[in-house]
Amino acid sequence: MFSDFLKVSAISISNNSDPYFLATSKNIRDQREQEYLKIINSYNKDTRKLFPEMFTELVLELEEHCPSSFTDVLGDLFNELKFHDHWKGQFFTPQHISDLIGRIMISSDTVDKSIKEKGFFTINEPCCGAGSMILGALNAMHEIGLNHSKQVLVVASDIDERCVLMTYLQLSLYGVPAVIIQQNSLSMQIYGAPWFTPVFIFDGWTWRARR
């Protein structure tokens, strides 16, 4: 049910945030809508009611941390429920470690030039998990007074669809412009269509990123 919750929540956000197909084609949107209906219809009426309740709980939990301290809520839950695949070496980085790495990577010296030239800098995370390392970088951004919705573009990928969806959900709800892709970062093989966060679409990043 956890994987189904991730998928229907992600589809709900994606299909409602791009009504004019600025980033996602109508074909992809229709495919996702059919997948949403297939998942929802596989549960009885009482169980279906749990999905919006779980989504509400996720939003409330993220609101407790935003914007002072972005936290990988879904990654912690994923580990607590022992859904990670230890045979593939799937162990998520604790948030306090990600915060430390974020402070090492993100400083005025490392991002000022890019921001002056383009108005933003880019974070590329090729093995994103649930997004902990990205959130650590966003925390470091806030410490030096940068705006996570205006001055950074995140490109993230993971081979595990659940990780793609967890990262997409958290970055969407935290208001981060991002593109998340299910991809083997070694072979560069891509599975399915990218996921674009609402801020990416609403704030014109489809054009900013191209430029």
Long-range contacts (C-beta under 8 A, 24 or more apart in sequence): 2-78, 2-81, 2-83, 2-162, 3-161, 3-162, 4-39, 4-42, 4-43, 4-51, 5-51, 5-54, 5-55, 6-74, 6-162, 6-165, 6-166, 6-169, 7-35, 7-36, 7-39, 7-165, 8-36, 8-39, 8-40, 8-51, 9-51, 9-54, 9-55, 9-58, 9-165, 9-169, 10-165, 10-168, 10-169, 10-195, 11-35, 11-36, 12-36, 12-55, 13-168, 13-169, 13-172, 13-198, 14-168, 14-195, 14-196, 17-172, 17-196, 17-197, 17-198, 17-201, 17-202, 18-196, 18-201, 22-201, 22-206, 23-194, 23-196, 23-200, 23-201, 23-206, 24-193, 24-194, 24-196, 25-193, 28-193, 58-169, 58-173, 59-173, 62-170, 62-173, 62-174, 66-174, 66-175, 67-142, 67-148, 67-174, 68-142, 69-139, 70-135, 70-136, 70-138, 70-139, 70-148, 70-174, 71-95, 71-135, 72-98, 72-129, 72-130, 72-131, 72-132, 72-135, 72-170, 73-170, 74-130, 74-131, 74-166, 74-169, 74-170, 75-129, 75-130, 75-131, 75-132, 75-166, 78-130, 78-162, 78-166, 83-162, 85-160, 90-129, 90-160, 92-129, 92-130, 92-132, 93-129, 93-132, 93-133, 94-132, 95-132, 95-135, 95-136, 97-136, 98-132, 98-133, 98-135, 98-136, 98-137, 99-136, 99-139, 99-140, 100-136, 101-133, 101-136, 101-137, 102-133, 102-135, 102-136, 102-137, 102-138, 102-139, 102-140, 102-141, 103-136, 103-140, 103-143, 105-137, 105-140, 106-137, 106-140, 106-141, 106-144, 107-140, 107-144, 108-144, 111-146, 111-151, 115-146, 115-151, 118-211, 119-150, 119-151, 119-208, 120-150, 120-151, 120-152, 120-153, 120-208, 121-151, 121-152, 121-153, 122-152, 122-153, 122-154, 122-155, 123-152, 123-153, 123-154, 123-155, 123-156, 124-155, 124-156, 125-154, 125-155, 125-156, 125-157, 126-156, 126-157, 126-183, 126-185, 127-157, 127-158, 127-159, 127-185, 128-156, 128-157, 128-158, 128-163, 128-164, 128-167, 128-180, 129-158, 129-163, 129-166, 129-167, 130-163, 130-166, 130-167, 130-170, 131-156, 131-166, 131-167, 131-170, 131-171, 134-167, 134-171, 134-176, 134-178, 135-170, 135-174, 138-174, 138-176, 148-174, 148-175, 148-176, 149-175, 149-176, 149-177, 149-199, 149-203, 150-203, 152-176, 152-177, 153-177, 153-178, 153-179, 153-200, 153-205, 153-208, 153-209, 154-178, 154-179, 155-179, 155-181, 156-180, 156-181, 157-181, 157-182, 157-183, 157-185, 158-182, 158-183, 158-185, 159-183, 159-184, 159-185, 159-191, 161-191, 161-192, 164-195, 165-195, 168-195, 168-197, 171-197, 172-197, 172-198, 172-199, 175-199, 177-203, 177-205, 179-209
